Amino acid sequence: MFEMVDVQNATLAGGVAIGAIADLEILPGAAMLIGALAALCSVIGYVYISPYIEAKLGLMDTCGVHNLHGMPGLIGCFASVFATCAVDT
């Protein structure tokens, strides 16, 4: 089911991922791909992973830190590693 809060969180997650790589030169298409992956990961986290973690482990992420900052931050981290490796020295 489509919910507007997912769109809002996905938009913020894309910004988090790109913010982690902001000082590197990347192409616009790569930036869109990184943002889309972060958005998808964030929405999947909110819809599926958070309820699973709460049911199985009893951990409740009330502020959504894991889905909004944790997972997109890791995507940005891996993207910065790939971008750094792609740079000619």
MIDOSE-1310 file (N, C-alpha, C; in nm, 2 decimals, decimal comma, always signed):
residues 89
mfem	+0,08/-0,12/+0,00/+0,00/+0,00/+0,00/+0,09/+0,12/+0,00; +0,05/+0,22/-0,08/+0,13/+0,34/-0,10/+0,10/+0,44/+0,02; +0,20/+0,49/+0,08/+0,18/+0,59/+0,19/+0,27/+0,71/+0,16; +0,22/+0,83/+0,19/+0,30/+0,95/+0,16/+0,42/+0,96/+0,25
vdvq	+0,42/+0,90/+0,37/+0,53/+0,91/+0,46/+0,65/+0,83/+0,40; +0,62/+0,72/+0,32/+0,73/+0,65/+0,26/+0,80/+0,74/+0,16; +0,73/+0,82/+0,08/+0,79/+0,91/-0,01/+0,88/+1,02/+0,06; +0,83/+1,07/+0,17/+0,90/+1,17/+0,25/+1,03/+1,11/+0,30
natl	+1,02/+0,99/+0,36/+1,14/+0,92/+0,41/+1,24/+0,88/+0,30; +1,19/+0,84/+0,19/+1,27/+0,80/+0,08/+1,35/+0,93/+0,03; +1,29/+1,04/+0,02/+1,35/+1,16/-0,02/+1,46/+1,20/+0,07; +1,44/+1,19/+0,20/+1,54/+1,22/+0,30/+1,66/+1,12/+0,30
aggv	+1,62/+0,99/+0,27/+1,73/+0,89/+0,27/+1,82/+0,92/+0,15; +1,77/+0,96/+0,04/+1,85/+0,99/-0,08/+1,95/+1,10/-0,05; +1,90/+1,20/+0,03/+1,99/+1,31/+0,07/+2,10/+1,27/+0,17; +2,06/+1,18/+0,25/+2,16/+1,12/+0,35/+2,27/+1,05/+0,27
aiga	+2,23/+0,97/+0,17/+2,33/+0,89/+0,10/+2,42/+0,98/+0,02; +2,37/+1,08/-0,05/+2,45/+1,17/-0,13/+2,53/+1,26/-0,04; +2,48/+1,29/+0,08/+2,56/+1,38/+0,17/+2,69/+1,31/+0,21; +2,69/+1,18/+0,22/+2,81/+1,10/+0,26/+2,91/+1,11/+0,15
iadl	+2,88/+1,14/+0,03/+2,97/+1,14/-0,09/+2,98/+1,28/-0,15; +2,93/+1,38/-0,08/+2,91/+1,51/-0,14/+3,05/+1,58/-0,18; +3,16/+1,54/-0,12/+3,28/+1,61/-0,16/+3,35/+1,54/-0,28; +3,29/+1,44/-0,34/+3,35/+1,37/-0,45/+3,27/+1,41/-0,58
eilp	+3,34/+1,41/-0,69/+3,28/+1,43/-0,82/+3,22/+1,31/-0,87; +3,08/+1,31/-0,88/+3,01/+1,19/-0,94/+2,92/+1,25/-1,05; +2,89/+1,16/-1,14/+2,80/+1,20/-1,25/+2,65/+1,21/-1,20; +2,57/+1,29/-1,27/+2,43/+1,30/-1,22/+2,36/+1,16/-1,23
gaam	+2,38/+1,08/-1,32/+2,32/+0,95/-1,33/+2,36/+0,86/-1,21; +2,48/+0,87/-1,17/+2,53/+0,80/-1,05/+2,46/+0,85/-0,92; +2,45/+0,98/-0,92/+2,38/+1,04/-0,80/+2,24/+1,00/-0,79; +2,17/+0,99/-0,91/+2,03/+0,94/-0,91/+2,02/+0,80/-0,87
liga	+2,12/+0,71/-0,91/+2,12/+0,57/-0,88/+2,14/+0,55/-0,73; +2,24/+0,63/-0,67/+2,27/+0,62/-0,53/+2,15/+0,66/-0,45; +2,08/+0,77/-0,49/+1,96/+0,82/-0,42/+1,85/+0,72/-0,43; +1,83/+0,66/-0,55/+1,72/+0,56/-0,56/+1,75/+0,44/-0,48
laal	+1,87/+0,39/-0,48/+1,90/+0,27/-0,39/+1,88/+0,30/-0,25; +1,92/+0,42/-0,20/+1,90/+0,46/-0,06/+1,75/+0,47/-0,03; +1,67/+0,53/-0,12/+1,53/+0,54/-0,10/+1,46/+0,41/-0,09; +1,50/+0,32/-0,18/+1,44/+0,18/-0,18/+1,48/+0,11/-0,05
csvi	+1,60/+0,12/-0,02/+1,65/+0,05/+0,11/+1,58/+0,11/+0,23; +1,56/+0,24/+0,23/+1,49/+0,30/+0,35/+1,34/+0,25/+0,35; +1,27/+0,25/+0,24/+1,13/+0,21/+0,24/+1,12/+0,07/+0,28; +1,21/-0,02/+0,23/+1,20/-0,16/+0,26/+1,23/-0,18/+0,41
gyvy	+1,32/-0,10/+0,46/+1,35/-0,10/+0,61/+1,23/-0,06/+0,69; +1,16/+0,04/+0,65/+1,04/+0,09/+0,73/+0,93/-0,02/+0,72; +0,91/-0,07/+0,60/+0,79/-0,16/+0,58/+0,82/-0,30/+0,63; +0,94/-0,35/+0,61/+0,96/-0,49/+0,64/+1,06/-0,52/+0,76
ispy	+1,17/-0,45/+0,76/+1,28/-0,48/+0,85/+1,25/-0,43/+0,99; +1,19/-0,31/+1,01/+1,16/-0,26/+1,14/+1,06/-0,35/+1,21; +0,95/-0,38/+1,15/+0,85/-0,47/+1,22/+0,91/-0,61/+1,25; +1,00/-0,66/+1,17/+1,06/-0,79/+1,19/+1,15/-0,78/+1,32
ieak	+1,24/-0,67/+1,32/+1,33/-0,66/+1,43/+1,25/-0,64/+1,56; +1,14/-0,56/+1,55/+1,06/-0,54/+1,67/+0,99/-0,67/+1,72; +0,94/-0,75/+1,63/+0,88/-0,88/+1,67/+0,98/-0,98/+1,72; +1,09/-1,00/+1,65/+1,18/-1,10/+1,68/+1,28/-1,07/+1,79
lglm	+1,33/-0,94/+1,80/+1,43/-0,90/+1,89/+1,38/-0,81/+2,00; +1,26/-0,76/+1,98/+1,20/-0,67/+2,08/+1,27/-0,53/+2,08; +1,34/-0,50/+1,97/+1,40/-0,37/+1,96/+1,31/-0,28/+1,88; +1,28/-0,16/+1,93/+1,19/-0,06/+1,86/+1,27/+0,06/+1,83
dtcg	+1,27/+0,09/+1,70/+1,34/+0,22/+1,65/+1,23/+0,32/+1,64; +1,20/+0,39/+1,74/+1,09/+0,49/+1,74/+1,12/+0,61/+1,65; +1,24/+0,65/+1,63/+1,27/+0,76/+1,55/+1,31/+0,73/+1,41; +1,32/+0,60/+1,38/+1,36/+0,56/+1,24/+1,50/+0,59/+1,21
vhnl	+1,59/+0,59/+1,30/+1,73/+0,62/+1,28/+1,80/+0,51/+1,19; +1,76/+0,39/+1,22/+1,82/+0,28/+1,14/+1,79/+0,29/+0,99; +1,66/+0,32/+0,96/+1,61/+0,32/+0,83/+1,64/+0,45/+0,75; +1,64/+0,56/+0,82/+1,66/+0,69/+0,76/+1,81/+0,73/+0,75
hgmp	+1,89/+0,69/+0,85/+2,03/+0,74/+0,85/+2,13/+0,62/+0,84; +2,09/+0,51/+0,90/+2,19/+0,40/+0,91/+2,21/+0,33/+0,77; +2,11/+0,28/+0,72/+2,12/+0,21/+0,59/+2,16/+0,30/+0,48; +2,09/+0,41/+0,46/+2,14/+0,51/+0,35/+2,28/+0,56/+0,37
glig	+2,32/+0,57/+0,50/+2,46/+0,62/+0,52/+2,56/+0,51/+0,48; +2,52/+0,38/+0,50/+2,61/+0,28/+0,45/+2,62/+0,27/+0,30; +2,50/+0,29/+0,23/+2,50/+0,30/+0,09/+2,59/+0,41/+0,04; +2,58/+0,53/+0,10/+2,67/+0,64/+0,07/+2,82/+0,61/+0,10
cfas	+2,84/+0,53/+0,20/+2,98/+0,49/+0,23/+3,04/+0,40/+0,13; +2,96/+0,30/+0,08/+3,01/+0,22/-0,02/+3,02/+0,29/-0,16; +2,93/+0,38/-0,18/+2,94/+0,46/-0,30/+3,06/+0,55/-0,30; +3,10/+0,60/-0,19/+3,22/+0,69/-0,18/+3,35/+0,60/-0,20
vfat	+3,34/+0,48/-0,15/+3,46/+0,39/-0,18/+3,47/+0,36/-0,33; +3,36/+0,33/-0,40/+3,36/+0,31/-0,54/+3,41/+0,43/-0,62; +3,36/+0,55/-0,57/+3,39/+0,67/-0,64/+3,54/+0,70/-0,62; +3,59/+0,68/-0,51/+3,73/+0,70/-0,48/+3,82/+0,61/-0,56
cavd	+3,78/+0,48/-0,57/+3,86/+0,39/-0,65/+3,85/+0,42/-0,80; +3,74/+0,49/-0,85/+3,73/+0,52/-0,99/+3,81/+0,65/-1,03; +3,85/+0,72/-0,94/+3,92/+0,85/-0,97/+4,07/+0,82/-1,02; +4,10/+0,88/-1,13/+4,24/+0,88/-1,18/+4,33/+0,96/-1,09
t	+4,44/+0,90/-1,05/+4,54/+0,98/-0,96/+4,65/+1,03/-1,04
